Amino acid sequence: MASSDDAPAEVEDHPLCSVLACNAEEAKEYVERLRAELELRDEEVTRGIVDASAELLLFQRALVCATKRALGESTKDVLWDEPPSDDDTVDMLELGKRLESSSEDASLKTSYADCVKRFKSIEKSVRTSSVGSSGDRPRLPPRKGQATGSNNFIPSKAVCNMLQVPLSRRLQTAVVLMSTFFTGLPLFLFAFFVLHLMAWTAPLMWLYDAYMIYDIFTMTIPPKQRSGFRSATYWKVGSQYFPVRLRVEDAACLPAVKDGQPQHYLFVYHPHGLHSFGAFFNFATNSTGFDQIFPHLKMFVQTLPIQFKLPLWRELVKASAMGDASKGCLNRVLTGPPGNSALLVVGGAEESLGAVPGTFDLVLKKRKGFVKIAMQNGATLVPCFSFGENDVYQNFSNRPSVRKWMKWLKSKLGFAVPLFQGRGIFNYTWGLLPHRRAITTVVGKPIPVEKWTGDSSPQNPEFRKRVDEIHAQYMVELQALYDRHKDILGLSRCGTLCFRS
């Protein structure tokens, strides 16, 4: 898009700059895209999924800016460094009145009026849901001179009375509490040791110990998928905590059989975040409708091998049909029945240490193992980008003084132990639970990969060259996927997509 004189230089990284830099026709198209997104949000509200992240206020500001741009009006009155507030609602309604009385563009009038209608409907549901707290606030782009990723949360006028929180919200919190590695694992281990100390449960636990040791050495990874477990209401309740959303650009591009040949897919997920909630709820469960969108695919999400060795917790991992991210496991999935697919979060522990709210720093430049796996099995690569994954925790591991110690621990333990801050069960300022911030995962267009039948050893220069070519193509497609959706789903970002080694 062309540059705009309306965009001040000190806010050139502000997410709305791309909206202000577009011409009138592009601005109208953006308003229509915003209307489509609001329609989806309104449908969520009718199903009882209320997102109190105040992202709607950011949408309001974007709508006003785009509409002014479409009308050829100046946007210099936009308060760039001010938090979204009720003034944005006033500006939106006033602009709607002027648009109705003066503009001759019927399509713009219709789209704008529908957006206002959706805003009012959603806002009413949010206000009557007795939610809205410091833990639910979105992040703002940094002000001039402010460090990226600092704790610049939007001040909240609402005070949440814990006695007024609906039961559905408490159930969502309970599911996430039990399913999150940082909170669920300690509870599972505590129960494991307590059951060993109780006289009437100790014999059963001894039998479980024997079974666990035997199973660790004999089990096949990934385990058999259980459709009933994937589709349990339990997971749907958990996904509504944030909420987690799934968007697919073109589901028809991912058939189980194409031209008589079985198809396998390697979904690659970004960013890792601290816990990869979007990867778990969207792909390891059917809570967001994956099995309805892709009824011909069978998904196996990959995770850390150590999770298969943790007592009691490992049963949850096995029931979710997860793999251990090893080459053998991926090969078994991608050579199985047509439609077998795997999901890999390639950023790993290194990327989780840099998972700062509002930023997208991906460890990808030297991560080429997933490309080799795809080539050796002829599996199609499918990029997936999750907006909001990095926003659910405040991460302190990215600070230079802390990061070197985190890397040292990672080298000793094999996984990262990040220093982070979330929210609690009954408070919204500190704790180990993630904040309630929307996570929207977008499944991009597939990248066909031809099966490599020659020598796939690292010493083969032709193989290395082909790996580099596909890897470069993948990075281009991932950047394009991000660019297509950042102006709608990434309005709370405070930086651009960055690839690093």
SVG drawing of the C-alpha trace seen along z (x, -y; Angstrom):
<svg xmlns="http://www.w3.org/2000/svg" viewBox="-29 -16 57 70">
<polyline fill="none" stroke="black" stroke-width="0.4" points="0.0,0.0 1.1,-3.5 2.3,-5.7 -0.1,-8.2 0.6,-11.7 -1.9,-11.2 0.2,-8.6 2.6,-10.3 6.2,-9.1 6.4,-8.3 3.6,-5.7 4.8,-4.1 4.6,-0.7 1.0,-1.2 -1.2,1.5 -3.7,-1.0 -1.1,-2.6 -1.7,-0.1 -5.4,-1.1 -4.5,-4.8 -2.1,-4.2 -4.7,-2.6 -6.7,-4.3 -10.5,-4.8 -11.4,-1.5 -9.1,0.5 -10.6,-1.3 -14.1,-0.2 -12.8,3.4 -11.4,3.2 -14.7,2.1 -16.4,5.1 -13.8,7.5 -14.3,5.9 -18.1,6.4 -17.5,10.1 -15.4,10.6 -18.0,8.8 -20.6,11.1 -18.6,14.1 -18.2,12.5 -21.9,11.8 -22.6,15.5 -20.3,16.4 -22.3,14.2 -25.5,16.0 -23.8,19.3 -22.8,17.9 -19.1,17.2 -18.4,13.7 -15.0,12.2 -14.4,9.5 -10.9,8.6 -12.1,5.2 -10.8,6.0 -14.1,4.5 -12.9,1.1 -9.9,1.5 -12.2,2.6 -14.2,-0.6 -11.2,-2.8 -10.2,-0.8 -13.7,-1.1 -13.7,-4.9 -10.3,-5.3 -11.1,-3.2 -14.4,-4.9 -12.9,-8.3 -10.2,-7.2 -12.9,-5.9 -14.7,-9.3 -11.5,-11.2 -11.6,-12.8 -8.5,-13.5 -7.6,-11.1 -5.2,-13.3 -7.7,-13.6 -7.1,-10.0 -5.7,-9.7 -2.9,-7.3 -1.3,-6.9 -4.6,-6.9 -6.2,-3.7 -9.5,-2.7 -12.4,-4.3 -16.1,-5.1 -15.1,-8.1 -14.5,-5.7 -18.1,-4.6 -19.2,-8.3 -17.0,-8.9 -18.3,-5.8 -22.0,-6.9 -21.4,-10.5 -19.6,-9.3 -22.5,-7.0 -24.9,-9.9 -22.8,-12.0 -22.3,-9.0 -26.1,-8.4 -26.9,-12.0 -24.1,-12.9 -22.5,-9.9 -23.9,-8.5 -22.0,-5.2 -24.8,-2.7 -22.5,0.2 -20.4,-1.7 -23.5,-2.9 -24.8,0.7 -21.5,2.2 -21.0,-0.6 -24.6,-0.4 -24.2,3.4 -20.9,2.9 -22.6,0.5 -25.5,2.9 -23.1,5.8 -21.1,3.6 -24.2,2.7 -25.3,6.3 -22.0,7.6 -21.4,4.7 -24.7,5.4 -23.8,9.0 -20.4,8.1 -21.8,5.5 -24.4,7.9 -22.1,10.8 -20.5,9.4 -17.0,9.7 -14.3,7.2 -11.2,7.1 -7.5,6.3 -6.8,9.8 -9.0,9.5 -7.6,6.3 -5.9,6.2 -2.5,4.8 -1.9,1.5 0.9,0.7 3.8,-0.9 3.9,-4.7 6.9,-6.6 10.0,-5.8 8.3,-2.9 9.9,0.6 8.1,3.2 6.4,5.8 6.2,3.6 3.2,3.9 1.0,1.2 -2.5,2.7 -5.6,0.7 -7.1,-0.8 -10.4,0.8 -13.4,-0.9 -15.1,2.3 -14.6,4.0 -15.3,7.7 -17.1,9.0 -16.2,12.7 -19.6,13.5 -21.2,12.1 -19.1,14.1 -21.4,16.5 -21.0,20.3 -20.0,20.8 -17.0,18.6 -16.0,20.5 -16.3,23.8 -14.1,22.5 -11.5,21.5 -11.6,25.0 -11.0,26.7 -8.1,24.5 -6.7,25.0 -6.7,28.8 -5.5,28.7 -2.6,26.2 0.9,27.7 1.9,25.1 -1.2,25.6 -2.6,29.0 0.7,31.0 1.3,30.0 -2.3,31.0 -1.8,34.4 1.5,35.0 0.1,34.0 -2.8,36.4 -0.4,39.1 1.6,38.9 -1.4,38.5 -3.0,41.6 0.2,43.5 -0.1,42.5 -3.7,43.5 -4.1,47.1 -7.2,48.0 -5.7,46.5 -2.1,47.4 -2.5,51.0 -4.2,49.6 -1.4,47.0 1.2,49.8 -0.6,51.5 -0.6,48.2 3.1,47.8 3.8,51.2 1.5,50.5 3.1,47.1 6.7,48.5 5.6,51.2 3.7,48.9 6.5,46.3 8.8,49.0 6.1,50.7 3.6,48.1 3.2,47.1 3.4,43.3 1.1,41.7 -1.7,43.6 -5.0,44.5 -7.3,41.5 -10.5,41.4 -13.2,39.4 -15.4,39.3 -12.5,37.8 -11.7,35.2 -15.3,34.1 -16.1,34.0 -18.0,30.9 -15.2,30.5 -12.8,29.2 -15.4,26.9 -15.9,25.3 -12.1,24.8 -11.8,23.3 -14.4,20.6 -12.2,19.4 -10.0,17.3 -11.9,17.9 -10.0,19.9 -11.1,19.6 -10.3,21.5 -10.3,19.8 -9.6,21.7 -8.8,20.0 -9.8,22.9 -10.7,26.3 -11.4,27.7 -7.6,27.5 -6.9,30.3 -8.5,33.5 -7.7,36.9 -7.2,38.3 -6.1,36.2 -5.9,37.6 -6.1,41.1 -3.2,40.6 -3.5,40.5 -2.7,37.2 -1.0,36.5 -0.5,33.0 2.1,31.6 0.5,28.6 3.1,26.2 2.0,23.9 3.3,20.4 4.0,18.9 4.8,21.3 3.8,19.0 4.3,20.2 1.8,23.1 0.5,23.3 -3.2,23.2 -4.3,22.6 -2.6,25.7 -4.1,27.8 -7.7,26.7 -8.0,26.3 -6.2,29.5 -5.8,31.9 -9.5,31.5 -12.7,30.9 -13.7,27.9 -13.6,25.4 -15.0,27.7 -11.8,29.1 -13.5,32.5 -16.5,30.8 -14.3,28.6 -11.9,31.4 -14.0,34.6 -11.6,36.6 -8.4,35.7 -7.1,37.4 -4.9,35.1 -2.0,36.0 -0.5,33.0 3.1,33.4 4.4,32.5 7.5,33.0 8.5,36.6 8.8,36.0 5.0,35.6 4.6,39.3 6.6,40.1 4.7,37.9 2.4,40.0 -1.3,39.5 -0.6,36.5 0.6,38.9 -2.9,40.4 -4.3,37.0 -1.6,36.7 -2.3,40.3 -6.0,39.8 -5.4,36.7 -3.6,38.9 -0.5,36.8 2.9,37.7 6.4,37.1 7.6,34.9 10.3,37.5 11.2,38.4 9.8,41.9 6.5,40.7 6.1,38.2 7.0,40.9 4.4,43.3 1.7,40.6 2.6,39.4 2.7,42.9 -0.5,44.0 -4.0,44.1 -5.1,41.3 -5.8,38.1 -3.4,38.8 -1.9,35.5 0.4,34.1 0.8,30.7 4.2,29.5 5.1,26.3 8.5,25.8 9.6,22.8 10.0,25.0 11.4,24.0 13.7,21.4 10.7,19.5 8.7,19.7 11.4,17.7 10.7,14.8 6.9,15.0 6.2,11.4 2.7,10.0 2.1,8.0 5.1,9.4 5.7,12.2 9.4,13.3 9.6,16.7 12.6,19.0 12.4,20.3 15.4,19.3 17.4,22.5 14.5,24.8 14.4,27.0 13.8,30.4 10.0,30.2 10.8,29.6 13.0,32.7 10.2,34.8 7.7,33.4 10.0,34.2 10.8,37.7 7.1,38.5 5.7,36.4 3.5,34.6 1.9,31.2 3.0,28.4 0.2,26.3 1.2,23.0 -0.9,22.0 -0.6,18.7 -2.2,17.9 -3.0,14.3 -3.1,13.8 -1.0,16.9 1.7,14.7 -0.7,12.4 -2.0,14.7 1.0,14.5 3.4,11.6 6.8,13.1 9.9,11.9 12.3,14.5 13.1,12.2 15.1,9.9 18.8,10.3 19.6,10.8 17.1,13.6 17.4,15.2 20.9,16.6 19.8,18.5 16.7,19.7 18.9,21.1 21.1,22.8 18.1,24.5 16.9,25.5 20.2,27.1 20.1,29.1 16.4,30.1 15.6,30.3 12.7,27.9 12.3,24.3 11.3,23.0 10.1,19.5 9.7,16.8 6.2,15.5 3.1,13.9 -0.5,14.8 -3.6,14.4 -5.1,16.4 -8.3,18.2 -9.9,15.4 -7.6,12.5 -6.7,11.0 -3.3,9.6 -0.9,12.4 -0.8,16.2 -0.2,19.2 -3.4,19.2 -3.4,17.6 -5.2,14.3 -8.6,14.3 -7.4,13.0 -8.7,14.2 -6.6,16.6 -7.5,16.9 -5.7,19.5 -5.7,19.2 -5.0,22.2 -3.3,21.0 -3.0,22.3 -1.2,25.7 2.3,25.9 2.6,29.1 5.9,31.0 7.0,33.6 8.3,36.8 12.1,37.1 13.1,40.5 16.9,40.0 19.6,39.7 18.3,37.6 21.5,37.6 22.9,34.2 25.9,34.8 23.8,34.7 24.0,31.1 20.9,31.5 18.8,32.5 20.1,29.6 19.4,27.2 15.8,28.5 15.3,28.2 16.5,24.6 14.1,23.8 11.0,25.2 12.0,23.6 12.3,20.2 8.9,20.8 7.4,21.7 8.6,18.5 7.2,16.4 3.8,18.1 3.8,17.7 4.6,14.0 1.8,13.6 -0.6,15.4 0.3,13.0 -0.1,10.0 -3.5,11.1 -5.0,11.2 -2.9,8.8 -5.1,5.8 -8.2,7.6 -6.9,10.2 -3.7,8.4 -4.9,5.0 -3.3,5.3 0.2,6.1 3.1,3.7 5.5,5.0 5.9,6.8 6.5,10.5 10.2,11.3 12.1,14.4 15.2,15.2 17.7,18.0"/>
</svg>
